Amino acid sequence: MAQQDDSLRSNTTTERILAVRGDQQLERADRLATEEPMEIQVRGAGQEVERVAVTMRTPGNDFELAVGFLFTEGLIHSRDEVESVRYCETELPEQRYNVVTVRLTRPFDAGTFRRNFYATSSCGVCGKASIDHIELECARLLPGPVVSRSVIAGLPDALRAAQRVFEQTGGLHASGLFDAAGRLLSLREDVGRHNALDKVVGEALLQGHLPLSEHVLQVSGRTSFEIVQKAAMAGIPIVCAVSAPSSLAVASARRLGMTLVGFVRGDRFNVYANPERIDLSR
């Protein structure tokens, strides 16, 4: 399998800005989070390339993003299905590192993606149809670990301390994978919160670590249905966020047996679904 060189594109961009501080103005350089499109292509065994999706992302961990996206959308189910991942030669050399091709060991049904995308995207499909779809795609989550209240409370600070690019730009979401003791195992940043999670899942898939049934996910923003869906596909039993969940995220977590925690700030948090995995005595 082709290996990725994350030094190929920068995840930050420098721009000149006018900084206004009261009645003072200063022209200076500022670092921004880079945002560029990435096209994900799939080549099934014996087939031509299919264009699957385009996502706006921060360059870095692109191969993890591509396979993580395919996995969390139910288009692949194991690492054994992935023959190789590589950047694609294009007619526009400057766009070479914005096109990733995943070659599979089996034929690919593009119609499966169109059906899955209709059921999981925010395109007007009713909530019940969306929940029914992910229940078909993944089994109810395993019991998983019991995590102490103090571990949950400490996750946002641990995540924030490890956000290297956020420190430079202030403009990125993050997903962090932790063990039950609160040790950070993996962190990925991106302009898209769903992309950051797909990168975490993609890394686990490529390393053969799925399902993540003994882990805790902490995200930097709110929890949408899409975050719950992708975490459930990876088998993550506990999902925490510094902000609020949506109503569909809560309904999905309850149906799937996921512990969903929001507004984790200081020693306070709200448990929206399945609190039995949190030990409130310590």
Backbone torsions as a table, in degrees:
resi	resn	phi	psi	omega
1	MET	NA	131.9	-179.8
2	ALA	-62.4	139.7	179.7
3	GLN	-97.3	152.7	-174.2
4	GLN	-97.1	140.3	174.4
5	ASP	-111.5	102.2	-175.7
6	ASP	-71.9	-6.7	179.2
7	SER	-80.9	-2.4	-175.4
8	LEU	-67.1	-35.9	179.1
9	ARG	-131.2	145.5	-179.7
10	SER	-83.4	142.6	176.8
11	ASN	-91.4	2.5	173.3
12	THR	-130.6	153.9	179.4
13	THR	-130.8	136.9	-179.9
14	THR	-98.6	129.5	178.4
15	GLU	-131.4	152.8	173.5
16	ARG	-85.1	133.3	-179.4
17	ILE	-132.9	167.2	171.6
18	LEU	-107.9	111.6	179.8
19	ALA	-93.7	122.9	-179.8
20	VAL	-105.5	122.3	179.9
21	ARG	-128.1	91.9	-174.4
22	GLY	66.8	-126.0	179.2
23	ASP	-94.5	13.4	178.3
24	GLN	-106.5	141.4	175.5
25	GLN	-127.1	139.7	-178.9
26	LEU	-140.8	125.4	173.7
27	GLU	-86.6	126.6	-177.2
28	ARG	-153.0	172.1	176.5
29	ALA	-84.7	145.0	178.0
30	ASP	-136.5	143.9	-179.8
31	ARG	-99.1	128.1	-179.2
32	LEU	-114.5	152.8	171.9
33	ALA	-69.9	126.9	179.3
34	THR	-69.7	136.6	174.7
35	GLU	-128.7	120.3	179.4
36	GLU	-140.3	153.3	176.6
37	PRO	-74.5	147.1	170.7
38	MET	-130.3	123.7	177.1
39	GLU	-91.7	129.7	177.4
40	ILE	-102.9	122.2	178.4
41	GLN	-114.8	152.5	176.6
42	VAL	-128.9	134.0	172.5
43	ARG	-118.0	107.0	175.8
44	GLY	-73.6	161.3	-179.6
45	ALA	-57.7	122.8	178.9
46	GLY	72.7	15.9	-176.1
47	GLN	-121.7	165.7	172.7
48	GLU	-79.7	165.0	179.6
49	VAL	-67.8	136.8	174.1
50	GLU	-112.6	131.6	173.4
51	ARG	-81.7	119.4	-172.9
52	VAL	-98.3	-46.5	-174.4
53	ALA	-162.2	158.4	169.3
54	VAL	-124.8	127.9	178.6
55	THR	-125.8	142.5	173.6
56	MET	-83.8	123.1	-173.1
57	ARG	-143.1	167.3	169.8
58	THR	-90.6	123.8	-178.8
59	PRO	-55.4	143.8	-177.7
60	GLY	127.8	133.0	-178.7
61	ASN	57.2	38.6	-175.6
62	ASP	-65.1	-36.6	-178.6
63	PHE	-68.9	-38.8	175.4
64	GLU	-61.8	-42.0	179.2
65	LEU	-60.6	-44.7	-177.2
66	ALA	-63.5	-50.2	-177.2
67	VAL	-74.5	-31.7	175.9
68	GLY	-63.9	-42.0	177.0
69	PHE	-61.1	-46.8	-179.0
70	LEU	-62.2	-37.1	-179.6
71	PHE	-71.6	-48.5	-175.5
72	THR	-71.2	-16.8	173.9
73	GLU	-91.8	3.1	176.4
74	GLY	77.2	18.6	-178.3
75	LEU	-89.8	-24.8	169.5
76	ILE	-132.1	159.3	-173.4
77	HIS	-127.4	-7.0	179.1
78	SER	-161.7	163.9	177.8
79	ARG	-63.7	-30.2	-177.9
80	ASP	-61.8	-21.0	179.6
81	GLU	-80.0	-13.0	-176.4
82	VAL	-96.9	112.5	177.8
83	GLU	-82.3	-44.2	179.6
84	SER	-160.8	159.3	174.1
85	VAL	-134.9	129.2	-179.0
86	ARG	-154.1	159.7	171.5
87	TYR	-72.4	150.1	-172.6
88	CYS	-102.4	140.5	171.3
89	GLU	-71.9	128.3	-179.8
90	THR	-124.7	168.7	177.2
91	GLU	-70.0	-17.5	178.8
92	LEU	-112.2	98.3	-175.3
93	PRO	-54.5	-32.2	-178.4
94	GLU	-68.3	-15.9	179.5
95	GLN	-100.6	5.5	-174.2
96	ARG	-54.4	-43.1	-175.6
97	TYR	-86.8	13.4	173.4
98	ASN	-111.3	11.4	177.4
99	VAL	-131.8	120.5	-178.9
100	VAL	-118.4	130.2	178.5
101	THR	-111.4	125.8	175.4
102	VAL	-103.6	117.8	177.9
103	ARG	-94.6	129.3	-176.6
104	LEU	-102.7	158.5	177.8
105	THR	-86.7	-1.1	-177.9
106	ARG	-137.4	164.1	175.7
107	PRO	-62.9	152.2	-177.9
108	PHE	-114.0	130.2	178.2
109	ASP	-98.1	100.5	-178.2
110	ALA	-63.5	-27.7	178.9
111	GLY	-63.4	-29.6	177.1
112	THR	-60.1	-42.4	-179.9
113	PHE	-64.6	-43.2	-178.6
114	ARG	-62.3	-38.1	177.3
115	ARG	-67.8	-44.7	-179.7
116	ASN	-64.9	-42.2	-177.6
117	PHE	-63.2	-40.5	179.3
118	TYR	-61.1	-36.9	-175.7
119	ALA	-81.7	-22.5	-172.5
120	THR	-112.2	-14.4	-178.2
121	SER	-84.9	164.9	180.0
122	SER	-86.0	70.1	-174.1
123	CYS	-121.0	26.5	175.4
124	GLY	95.2	1.3	177.4
125	VAL	-72.2	141.7	-176.4
126	CYS	-67.8	155.9	-177.5
127	GLY	-59.9	-39.7	-178.3
128	LYS	-61.7	-41.9	179.2
129	ALA	-62.8	-38.5	179.7
130	SER	-65.3	-44.8	-179.8
131	ILE	-66.5	-42.9	178.4
132	ASP	-58.6	-37.7	-179.4
133	HIS	-63.8	-48.0	-177.6
134	ILE	-71.5	-25.4	174.6
135	GLU	-67.6	-29.8	175.1
136	LEU	-72.9	-34.0	-175.9
137	GLU	-78.3	-32.3	-176.8
138	CYS	-139.4	145.5	-179.9
139	ALA	-72.8	163.2	174.1
140	ARG	-56.9	140.6	-173.2
141	LEU	-65.2	148.8	177.7
142	LEU	-69.4	161.9	-177.6
143	PRO	-53.9	-41.6	177.9
144	GLY	70.5	-170.9	-175.8
145	PRO	-82.0	163.2	167.1
146	VAL	-103.1	125.0	-172.3
147	VAL	-114.4	139.0	-177.8
148	SER	-73.2	154.0	176.8
149	ARG	-56.0	-40.0	-177.9
150	SER	-66.9	-33.3	176.2
151	VAL	-65.2	-46.9	178.6
152	ILE	-57.1	-45.7	-177.7
153	ALA	-62.8	-28.5	-176.6
154	GLY	-88.1	-7.8	-174.7
155	LEU	-64.9	-44.3	-178.7
156	PRO	-59.6	-41.7	179.7
157	ASP	-66.0	-38.8	178.2
158	ALA	-64.9	-40.3	178.0
159	LEU	-65.3	-48.1	-177.3
160	ARG	-61.7	-39.7	-178.5
161	ALA	-64.6	-25.0	-177.0
162	ALA	-96.8	-0.8	-178.2
163	GLN	-81.1	86.2	-175.1
164	ARG	-64.2	-46.5	-176.3
165	VAL	-74.8	-32.7	175.6
166	PHE	-60.0	-37.5	178.4
167	GLU	-58.2	-34.0	-177.5
168	GLN	-84.3	-28.5	-169.8
169	THR	-122.9	-28.2	-175.0
170	GLY	67.9	15.5	-171.6
171	GLY	-128.7	31.1	-177.2
172	LEU	-130.9	147.7	169.1
173	HIS	-86.5	160.9	178.0
174	ALA	-141.3	149.3	169.5
175	SER	-125.0	128.9	179.9
176	GLY	-121.7	134.3	177.3
177	LEU	-102.6	125.7	-176.0
178	PHE	-122.0	157.8	169.4
179	ASP	-89.8	179.5	-174.6
180	ALA	-67.3	-17.6	178.0
181	ALA	-91.4	1.2	178.0
182	GLY	88.3	14.4	177.1
183	ARG	-83.5	129.5	-179.9
184	LEU	-74.4	124.2	-178.0
185	LEU	-104.0	-32.7	-177.8
186	SER	-157.0	141.6	176.8
187	LEU	-141.1	135.0	175.4
188	ARG	-133.7	143.4	-180.0
189	GLU	-117.8	151.8	178.3
190	ASP	-168.6	158.2	174.6
191	VAL	-66.9	-23.1	177.0
192	GLY	-105.9	125.8	-178.5
193	ARG	-63.0	-35.1	178.3
194	HIS	-69.5	-33.0	176.6
195	ASN	-65.4	-41.6	179.5
196	ALA	-59.5	-40.6	178.5
197	LEU	-70.1	-40.8	177.5
198	ASP	-60.4	-35.3	178.0
199	LYS	-66.1	-41.2	177.3
200	VAL	-62.3	-45.9	-179.1
201	VAL	-67.3	-40.3	179.0
202	GLY	-62.1	-40.3	176.6
203	GLU	-60.6	-45.6	-179.6
204	ALA	-63.1	-40.0	179.3
205	LEU	-64.1	-46.8	-178.1
206	LEU	-65.0	-27.3	178.3
207	GLN	-91.2	-0.2	178.7
208	GLY	73.3	30.2	-175.3
209	HIS	-101.4	1.8	179.0
210	LEU	-81.3	147.8	-0.3
211	PRO	-80.3	157.3	-177.9
212	LEU	-93.7	55.8	-168.9
213	SER	-79.7	-5.0	178.3
214	GLU	-116.4	22.3	-171.1
215	HIS	-120.8	166.8	177.9
216	VAL	-124.3	135.2	176.6
217	LEU	-106.1	131.0	172.5
218	GLN	-118.0	128.2	177.6
219	VAL	-116.4	155.9	-170.7
220	SER	-85.1	-16.8	-176.6
221	GLY	-119.0	-139.8	178.6
222	ARG	-85.2	170.0	178.6
223	THR	-111.8	111.0	177.7
224	SER	-94.4	171.4	173.8
225	PHE	-54.8	-40.5	-176.8
226	GLU	-62.5	-38.1	178.3
227	ILE	-65.5	-44.1	178.1
228	VAL	-62.4	-43.4	179.9
229	GLN	-59.5	-48.8	-176.9
230	LYS	-68.0	-39.5	177.8
231	ALA	-64.5	-40.0	179.0
232	ALA	-64.9	-40.0	177.9
233	MET	-60.0	-33.4	178.9
234	ALA	-84.8	-4.0	178.1
235	GLY	81.9	17.7	-177.4
236	ILE	-78.5	121.0	-173.3
237	PRO	-87.3	-19.0	-177.1
238	ILE	-129.3	123.1	178.8
239	VAL	-124.1	126.7	-178.2
240	CYS	-123.3	151.3	-179.5
241	ALA	-146.4	156.0	178.6
242	VAL	-82.6	-12.0	-178.6
243	SER	-125.1	-161.6	-170.6
244	ALA	-86.6	154.2	168.4
245	PRO	-90.0	162.0	171.1
246	SER	-84.9	166.1	179.9
247	SER	-63.6	-37.2	-179.8
248	LEU	-71.1	-33.0	175.2
249	ALA	-61.9	-43.2	180.0
250	VAL	-65.9	-45.8	179.9
251	ALA	-61.3	-40.2	179.8
252	SER	-66.8	-43.9	179.8
253	ALA	-60.7	-42.1	-180.0
254	ARG	-63.7	-42.3	-179.0
255	ARG	-68.3	-34.2	-175.1
256	LEU	-89.5	-7.3	-178.2
257	GLY	79.2	26.0	-179.9
258	MET	-94.0	137.1	171.8
259	THR	-81.0	119.9	-175.9
260	LEU	-118.7	123.2	-175.3
261	VAL	-123.6	136.8	178.2
262	GLY	-132.7	170.1	180.0
263	PHE	51.4	46.5	177.6
264	VAL	-78.7	101.7	-175.7
265	ARG	-143.5	116.7	-175.6
266	GLY	64.1	-130.8	179.5
267	ASP	-98.5	19.4	-178.4
268	ARG	-116.0	145.2	171.0
269	PHE	-164.3	161.7	176.9
270	ASN	-113.1	133.6	176.1
271	VAL	-102.6	116.3	-174.1
272	TYR	-95.7	-19.6	-177.4
273	ALA	-156.6	138.7	170.8
274	ASN	49.9	68.2	-176.3
275	PRO	-74.6	-4.2	-172.8
276	GLU	-65.2	-15.3	178.9
277	ARG	-86.6	1.7	-179.6
278	ILE	-113.6	124.4	177.2
279	ASP	-88.8	105.3	-175.8
280	LEU	-82.1	-0.9	-177.5
281	SER	-86.5	-9.5	-176.7
282	ARG	-146.6	NA	NA
